[in-house]
Amino acid sequence: MEMNVYTKDEVRKILLRYHNIAGNEKLAGIDGVRRIMSRLGSIQYDPLNVVGRNADLVLQSRVDGYRAEHLYTLLYEEHSLVDGFDKEMCIYTTKDFSKFSRVREEHAEFSIRTLEYRGQTGALDILNDIKDFVTEHGMTGTKDISIGEVRESRWGHKKLSSAALDYLYNKGELCVADKKGTQKYFDLTERVIPDDFNVTDDMTMDEFLDWYVGRRIKSLGFVWDKNGGAWQGHFLSDKNIRKMVLERLVEKNEIYTFQIEGLQNVFYACNEFDSYSDGEDCKDYARFIAPLDNIMWDRAMLEKVFDFSYRWEVYTPVSKRKYGYYVIPVVYNNRFVARFEPEPVSKTKSFKIKNWWWEPEIQPTNGMKDTIIEEMNRFSEYLGVECAKENKRKIGE
């Protein structure tokens, strides 16, 4: 069967419409979060908070009127979303919780190796004591319990009880029931996850792999079959397994293949992807994109498709950074046109841009600048602060 061929402009447009970054769908408020999470399934969690945490930045770029309390409600009041390991630490839809049982088993085994490396396998000897404590006391944070040894440590948990809590969470016996800042509060999983989603998974391994690979493709919209960020995580990083599953999903018409003009690679898309090629073009738009956004997961693929090179320099020594500590890409009309480093909003009490860089090939027009200024104001509303007046000067006003 003949393979679909898109131009780069076409595939960029479809991808940004699929993610609603183009604003083609009227997704707003907490219901908008529900709808986009139902499509993507999973977004990456990171605790750094400069102008919101990564998950908040992902959602604000797709949902009008988004506020951080919307995500809190869905995670810790409705429990329709849950914290869990997927690509990395992620937030995913609770209806998938039972299907992640194999991922949790793998991650629990990985956690044991981490405990061995840290010399903290004693945590495994106090698991029943930890569960008894949580059963009796309910939601428990690491500061609420101290069982086993305590030692100084530059990395990882100092208390065995904290390491044990973490292991039970990775295994799925505990869930994050609440979070205050970055402090997790655990409870028994059966008290957190609705009964319908906390059941024994009866999928075969092939059924699980088909589901998991297909689900990852939906989280991005499309992928290629090259090792990298798109395929991080248990099971998916094995290229031989992945090749077999991708071929099976294509044969079953659950995904389809396409190529992009000028590129030799074969890409794999979820069946919903092409439906976003229809519809009228959106008006001019700009969006600020999270550093760990789903469309940024595979940066090598991003560079091929968008001709945009991005490196997250948070953990890069200052002397080796090309741009800055926490740098946010800017999309305008299906292209990455700039990036900026914001000042931490907790310090400035406003949305203030520290540094702004236009991409080398971009010649900004007045219309482009006006649209980006509108996005600055929208972004400030998401943060609940004023937009600093000097931001306009940063982009060359």
C-alpha positions as CSV (number, residue, x, y, z in Angstrom):
1,M,0.0,0.0,0.0
2,E,1.3,3.4,-0.9
3,M,2.6,5.5,2.0
4,N,1.3,8.9,2.8
5,V,3.7,11.8,2.1
6,Y,3.5,15.1,3.9
7,T,5.5,18.3,3.4
8,K,7.2,19.7,6.5
9,D,4.7,22.5,6.6
10,E,1.8,20.1,6.5
11,V,3.1,17.8,9.2
12,R,3.9,20.7,11.5
13,K,0.4,22.1,11.0
14,I,-1.2,18.8,11.7
15,L,0.9,18.1,14.8
16,L,0.2,21.4,16.4
17,R,-3.5,21.1,15.7
18,Y,-3.5,17.5,17.1
19,H,-2.1,19.0,20.3
20,N,-4.4,22.0,20.2
21,I,-1.3,24.2,20.5
22,A,-2.7,26.0,17.4
23,G,-5.9,26.7,19.3
24,N,-8.1,25.1,16.7
25,E,-10.3,23.5,19.3
26,K,-12.1,25.6,22.0
27,L,-10.6,23.7,25.0
28,A,-11.0,25.8,28.2
29,G,-10.9,25.4,31.9
30,I,-10.9,22.1,33.8
31,D,-13.1,20.4,31.1
32,G,-10.5,21.3,28.5
33,V,-7.8,19.6,30.7
34,R,-9.9,16.5,30.8
35,R,-10.3,16.4,27.1
36,I,-6.7,17.0,26.1
37,M,-5.5,14.5,28.7
38,S,-7.9,11.9,27.3
39,R,-6.2,12.4,24.0
40,L,-2.6,12.5,25.1
41,G,-2.9,10.0,28.0
42,S,0.3,11.2,29.7
43,I,2.3,14.4,30.3
44,Q,5.7,14.6,32.0
45,Y,6.0,15.8,35.6
46,D,9.0,17.8,36.8
47,P,9.2,19.6,40.1
48,L,11.1,22.7,38.9
49,N,8.9,25.7,39.2
50,V,10.2,28.8,37.4
51,V,7.0,30.0,35.8
52,G,4.9,26.9,36.7
53,R,5.9,23.3,36.7
54,N,6.3,21.4,33.4
55,A,2.9,19.8,33.6
56,D,1.3,23.2,34.1
57,L,3.2,24.6,31.1
58,V,2.1,21.7,28.9
59,L,-1.6,22.3,29.8
60,Q,-1.5,26.2,29.6
61,S,-0.3,25.9,26.0
62,R,-3.3,23.8,25.0
63,V,-6.2,24.9,27.3
64,D,-7.5,28.5,27.6
65,G,-8.1,29.7,31.1
66,Y,-5.9,27.0,32.5
67,R,-4.9,27.3,36.2
68,A,-2.7,25.0,38.3
69,E,-5.6,24.3,40.6
70,H,-7.4,22.5,37.7
71,L,-4.6,19.9,37.7
72,Y,-4.7,19.6,41.4
73,T,-8.4,19.0,41.4
74,L,-8.1,16.2,38.8
75,L,-5.2,14.6,40.6
76,Y,-6.1,14.8,44.3
77,E,-9.8,15.5,44.5
78,E,-11.4,13.7,41.5
79,H,-8.5,11.2,41.1
80,S,-9.2,11.0,37.4
81,L,-5.5,11.6,36.9
82,V,-2.7,10.0,38.8
83,D,1.1,10.4,39.3
84,G,3.0,7.4,37.9
85,F,6.0,6.3,36.0
86,D,5.6,6.2,32.2
87,K,8.2,7.8,30.0
88,E,9.7,9.3,33.1
89,M,7.7,10.4,36.1
90,C,4.4,11.5,34.5
91,I,0.8,12.3,35.1
92,Y,-1.5,10.0,33.3
93,T,-5.2,9.1,33.1
94,T,-6.4,6.9,36.0
95,K,-8.4,4.7,33.7
96,D,-5.1,3.3,32.5
97,F,-3.8,2.5,36.0
98,S,-4.4,-1.2,35.9
99,K,-2.8,-1.5,32.5
100,F,0.4,0.0,33.9
101,S,0.9,-2.9,36.3
102,R,3.7,-4.4,34.2
103,V,5.5,-1.0,34.1
104,R,5.2,-0.8,37.9
105,E,6.7,-4.3,38.3
106,E,9.6,-3.3,36.1
107,H,10.1,0.0,38.0
108,A,9.9,-1.8,41.4
109,E,12.8,-4.1,40.2
110,F,14.7,-1.0,39.1
111,S,14.1,0.5,42.6
112,I,15.6,-2.5,44.3
113,R,18.8,-2.0,42.3
114,T,18.8,1.6,43.3
115,L,18.4,0.6,47.0
116,E,21.3,-1.9,46.5
117,Y,23.5,0.9,45.1
118,R,22.7,3.2,48.0
119,G,23.2,0.5,50.6
120,Q,19.6,0.8,51.7
121,T,18.1,-2.6,51.1
122,G,17.1,-2.6,54.7
123,A,14.1,-0.6,53.5
124,L,12.7,-3.9,52.1
125,D,12.6,-5.4,55.6
126,I,10.3,-2.7,57.0
127,L,7.6,-2.7,54.2
128,N,4.9,-4.3,56.4
129,D,5.6,-1.8,59.2
130,I,5.2,1.1,56.7
131,K,2.0,-0.3,55.3
132,D,0.6,-0.8,58.8
133,F,1.4,2.8,59.6
134,V,-0.3,4.1,56.5
135,T,-3.3,1.9,57.1
136,E,-3.7,3.3,60.6
137,H,-2.8,7.0,60.0
138,G,-4.0,7.6,56.4
139,M,-2.1,10.0,54.2
140,T,1.6,9.9,55.1
141,G,4.5,12.1,54.0
142,T,8.1,11.3,54.5
143,K,8.2,13.8,57.4
144,D,5.4,12.0,59.2
145,I,7.2,8.7,59.6
146,S,10.6,7.5,60.8
147,I,11.2,3.8,60.9
148,G,14.6,2.3,60.5
149,E,18.0,4.0,60.3
150,V,18.6,7.6,59.5
151,R,21.9,8.7,57.9
152,E,23.4,11.6,56.1
153,S,23.2,11.4,52.4
154,R,24.0,13.7,49.5
155,W,21.7,11.8,47.2
156,G,18.5,9.9,47.7
157,H,16.6,9.4,50.9
158,K,18.2,9.8,54.3
159,K,15.6,7.7,56.1
160,L,14.9,4.0,55.4
161,S,11.2,4.7,55.9
162,S,11.3,7.3,53.1
163,A,13.0,4.8,50.8
164,A,10.4,2.2,51.7
165,L,7.5,4.6,51.0
166,D,9.0,5.3,47.6
167,Y,9.4,1.6,46.8
168,L,5.8,0.8,47.8
169,Y,4.7,3.7,45.6
170,N,6.8,2.5,42.6
171,K,5.3,-1.0,43.1
172,G,1.8,0.4,43.2
173,E,0.8,-0.6,46.7
174,L,0.7,3.1,47.6
175,C,-0.5,6.1,45.6
176,V,0.2,9.8,45.8
177,A,-3.1,11.0,47.5
178,D,-2.1,14.6,47.9
179,K,0.9,16.9,47.2
180,K,1.8,20.2,48.8
181,G,4.5,21.8,46.7
182,T,6.8,18.9,45.9
183,Q,6.0,17.0,49.1
184,K,4.1,13.8,48.4
185,Y,1.5,12.3,50.7
186,F,0.9,8.6,50.2
187,D,-2.1,6.4,51.0
188,L,-3.1,2.9,50.2
189,T,-3.9,2.5,46.5
190,E,-7.3,1.1,47.1
191,R,-8.2,4.3,49.0
192,V,-7.2,6.5,46.1
193,I,-7.8,4.7,42.8
194,P,-11.5,4.1,42.0
195,D,-12.4,0.3,42.1
196,D,-13.1,0.2,38.4
197,F,-9.5,1.1,37.6
198,N,-7.7,-0.7,40.4
199,V,-8.2,-4.3,39.1
200,T,-5.9,-7.1,38.1
201,D,-4.7,-6.6,34.5
202,D,-5.4,-9.7,32.4
203,M,-3.8,-8.6,29.1
204,T,-1.3,-11.0,27.5
205,M,2.2,-9.6,26.9
206,D,1.5,-9.0,23.2
207,E,-1.8,-7.2,24.1
208,F,0.0,-5.1,26.6
209,L,2.8,-4.1,24.2
210,D,0.3,-3.3,21.5
211,W,-1.5,-1.1,23.9
212,Y,1.6,0.6,25.3
213,V,3.3,1.3,22.0
214,G,0.0,2.6,20.5
215,R,-0.5,4.7,23.6
216,R,2.9,6.3,23.4
217,I,2.3,7.2,19.8
218,K,-0.9,9.0,20.8
219,S,1.0,10.9,23.5
220,L,3.1,12.5,20.7
221,G,0.9,12.2,17.7
222,F,3.6,10.5,15.6
223,V,7.0,9.0,16.1
224,W,9.9,7.5,14.3
225,D,11.5,4.1,15.1
226,K,14.8,5.5,16.4
227,N,16.1,5.3,19.9
228,G,15.6,8.5,21.8
229,G,13.2,10.5,24.0
230,A,10.0,9.2,22.3
231,W,10.8,5.7,23.4
232,Q,12.2,6.2,26.9
233,G,10.9,3.9,29.6
234,H,10.5,0.2,30.3
235,F,9.7,-2.1,27.3
236,L,9.7,0.7,24.7
237,S,13.4,1.3,24.7
238,D,14.0,-2.2,23.3
239,K,14.3,-1.6,19.5
240,N,13.7,-5.3,18.5
241,I,10.5,-5.5,20.6
242,R,9.4,-2.1,19.3
243,K,10.0,-3.0,15.6
244,M,7.9,-6.2,16.0
245,V,5.0,-4.3,17.7
246,L,5.0,-1.4,15.3
247,E,4.8,-3.8,12.3
248,R,1.9,-5.6,14.1
249,L,0.0,-2.4,14.8
250,V,0.4,-1.3,11.1
251,E,-0.8,-4.7,9.9
252,K,-3.9,-4.4,12.2
253,N,-4.5,-0.8,10.9
254,E,-4.2,0.6,14.4
255,I,-1.5,3.0,13.3
256,Y,-0.3,4.1,9.9
257,T,3.1,5.0,8.3
258,F,4.0,8.2,6.4
259,Q,7.1,10.0,5.2
260,I,8.0,13.7,5.1
261,E,9.4,15.3,1.9
262,G,13.1,15.6,2.1
263,L,13.5,13.0,4.9
264,Q,14.3,9.3,4.5
265,N,12.8,8.2,7.8
266,V,9.5,6.4,8.1
267,F,7.1,7.8,10.7
268,Y,4.3,6.1,12.6
269,A,1.1,8.0,13.5
270,C,-2.0,7.3,15.5
271,N,-5.1,7.0,13.3
272,E,-6.5,10.2,14.7
273,F,-3.5,12.2,13.5
274,D,-4.5,12.8,9.9
275,S,-8.0,14.0,10.8
276,Y,-6.4,17.2,12.1
277,S,-5.3,18.1,8.6
278,D,-8.9,19.2,7.9
279,G,-10.4,22.5,8.8
280,E,-9.7,26.1,8.2
281,D,-6.4,27.6,9.1
282,C,-6.3,29.2,12.5
283,K,-5.7,32.9,12.9
284,D,-2.2,34.0,13.8
285,Y,-1.2,32.5,17.1
286,A,1.8,32.2,19.4
287,R,2.3,29.7,22.3
288,F,5.0,29.2,24.9
289,I,6.0,25.5,25.0
290,A,7.2,23.6,28.0
291,P,10.8,22.3,27.9
292,L,9.5,18.8,28.5
293,D,6.4,19.1,26.4
294,N,5.2,16.0,24.6
295,I,6.2,17.5,21.2
296,M,9.7,18.0,22.7
297,W,10.2,14.5,23.9
298,D,12.3,13.4,21.0
299,R,14.5,16.4,20.3
300,A,16.3,14.7,17.4
301,M,13.0,14.2,15.6
302,L,11.9,17.7,16.5
303,E,15.0,19.1,14.9
304,K,14.4,17.1,11.7
305,V,10.7,18.1,11.4
306,F,10.8,21.7,12.7
307,D,14.4,22.6,11.9
308,F,14.7,23.7,15.5
309,S,17.4,22.6,17.8
310,Y,16.7,22.6,21.6
311,R,18.7,21.5,24.6
312,W,17.4,21.7,28.1
313,E,20.3,23.4,29.9
314,V,19.0,23.2,33.5
315,Y,21.7,20.7,34.5
316,T,24.4,22.2,32.2
317,P,27.2,24.1,34.0
318,V,26.7,27.9,33.6
319,S,29.9,28.2,31.6
320,K,28.7,25.7,29.0
321,R,25.2,27.0,28.5
322,K,24.4,28.4,25.1
323,Y,21.2,30.1,26.3
324,G,20.1,29.9,29.9
325,Y,18.9,27.9,32.9
326,Y,15.2,27.4,32.1
327,V,14.5,28.4,28.5
328,I,11.1,28.2,26.9
329,P,10.6,27.8,23.1
330,V,8.1,30.0,21.3
331,V,5.8,28.7,18.5
332,Y,4.3,31.1,16.0
333,N,2.1,29.9,13.2
334,N,3.4,26.3,13.1
335,R,7.1,27.3,13.5
336,F,9.5,27.7,16.3
337,V,10.6,31.4,16.0
338,A,12.2,32.2,19.3
339,R,13.1,31.1,22.9
340,F,13.3,33.0,26.1
341,E,14.5,32.7,29.7
342,P,12.0,33.9,32.3
343,E,12.8,35.3,35.7
344,P,11.4,33.1,38.5
345,V,7.9,34.5,39.1
346,S,8.2,33.7,42.8
347,K,10.9,36.4,43.0
348,T,9.6,39.1,40.6
349,K,5.8,38.6,41.4
350,S,5.3,39.3,37.7
351,F,6.0,37.6,34.4
352,K,9.3,39.0,33.4
353,I,11.6,38.0,30.6
354,K,15.3,37.9,31.4
355,N,16.6,37.0,28.0
356,W,15.0,36.7,24.5
357,W,16.5,35.1,21.5
358,W,15.0,35.1,18.0
359,E,15.9,32.1,15.8
360,P,18.7,33.0,13.4
361,E,16.5,32.7,10.2
362,I,13.5,34.6,11.6
363,Q,12.8,38.1,10.5
364,P,10.1,39.2,13.0
365,T,7.3,41.3,11.6
366,N,5.1,43.7,13.5
367,G,2.2,41.2,13.2
368,M,4.4,38.5,14.7
369,K,5.5,40.7,17.6
370,D,1.9,41.8,18.3
371,T,0.7,38.2,18.4
372,I,3.6,37.3,20.8
373,I,2.7,40.2,23.0
374,E,-0.9,38.9,23.2
375,E,0.5,35.5,24.2
376,M,2.6,37.2,26.9
377,N,-0.5,38.7,28.4
378,R,-2.3,35.3,28.2
379,F,0.6,33.6,29.9
380,S,0.6,36.2,32.6
381,E,-3.1,35.5,33.2
382,Y,-2.3,31.8,33.6
383,L,0.4,32.7,36.2
384,G,-2.0,35.2,37.9
385,V,0.5,38.0,37.8
386,E,1.1,41.2,35.9
387,C,3.1,41.1,32.6
388,A,6.2,43.2,33.0
389,K,6.2,46.3,30.7
390,E,9.8,45.8,29.7
391,N,8.9,42.4,28.1
392,K,7.9,44.3,24.9
393,R,11.4,45.8,24.7
394,K,13.0,42.4,24.9
395,I,11.4,41.3,21.6
396,G,12.5,44.5,19.8
397,E,9.5,46.8,20.3
